[in-house]
Amino acid sequence: MKTTKSFIRGTGAYLPSRVLSNEDLARMVDTSDEWIQERTGIRQRHIAADGELTSDLAVEAAKDALANAGISATDVDLIVLATTTPDQTFPATATAVQAKLGITTGAAFDVQAVCSGFLFAMATADSMLRQGLFKTALVIGAETFTRILDWSDRSTCVLFGDGSGAAVLQAAEGEDHEGVIAHHIRTDGTKSNLLYVDGGVSSTGTVGHVRMQGNQVFRHAVTNISSAIEHVLQQTGQTIEDVDWFVPHQANQRILNGVAKRLGLDESKVVSTVAMHGNTSAASIPLALHTAISDKRIKTGDLVLSEAMGGGFSWGASLFRL
């Protein structure tokens, strides 16, 4: 029986032109290319230019996604933007994207779930499209994350980069196994002290910097992500063997390897871009997805499993067919 579903019609991405290599970082802080690669798998990351806003990155990824979908910006009636690094406290950065794209109808708002943001945004847009509230959505993950880093803290400053990724979702009739199939999203605020920013509007009146207890985050990440994936597969009747491609949040190569091993997932099915992009928070999943679609690894009809975990703790998994 066919029902209203949401379908991914196109993806897009944008990376700032400035590249910061591990060797560059070694001249700024006590670290080395060997130390960074051994612990994270990261070789380089992109840094937004002075004056380049999160909305600017988001707009470029959105334009790319719209072009690949063959859809005009005027057809978009919903923008859900996942970001931890908004242009301003308010209005929502999504409204800046809406204005820059020349869209004057529908709704635009931000979602804040840090590295899990894109999955939370996609689940939100998917629900609204299924309910018939909107017809065509831009789901975007965009970050200028390097602006909340403490560049003297080698445990965090080596991990993150800036970038954006986007997907166009459109409502249409489809079978249960088509389009966006299922989501499982969760949070646990009791673990917020393990990964957070030490500033904010109502607490310090400052932006603050990222603080993280890396070993604790790693342990919870592998457990929580694996659990979310198992929930999504159980609720859809799929198995890990049915999955064609695994597109995880690009936090750390060790976490990617740990999750794949725990699930018994074939490593050849894992899309990894962390070496070239670093951890771009909410942008990492759409960036990785677009990379694998662009290089023809992911093809129409493929079943894709995605997951993420970020500060909050927030975590989740999504299953969709291209």
Buried (B, 14 or more C-beta within 10 A) or exposed (E): EEEEBBBBBBBBBBBBEBBBBBEBBBEEBEBBBEBBBEBBBBBBBBBBEEEBBBBBBBBBBBBBBBEBBEBEBEBBBBBBBBBBBBBEEEBBBBBBBBBBBEBEEBBBBBBBBBBBBBBBBBBBBBEBBBEEBBBBBBBBBBBBBBBBBBEEBBBBBBBBBBBBBBBBBBBBEBEEBBBBBBBBBBBEEEBEEBBBBBBEEEEEEEEBBBBBBBEEBBEBBBBBBBBBBBBBBEEBEBEBEEBBBBBBBBBBBBBBBBBBEBBEBEEEBBBBBBBBBBBBBBBBBBBBBBBBBBEEEBEEEBBBBBBBBBBBBBBBBBBBBB
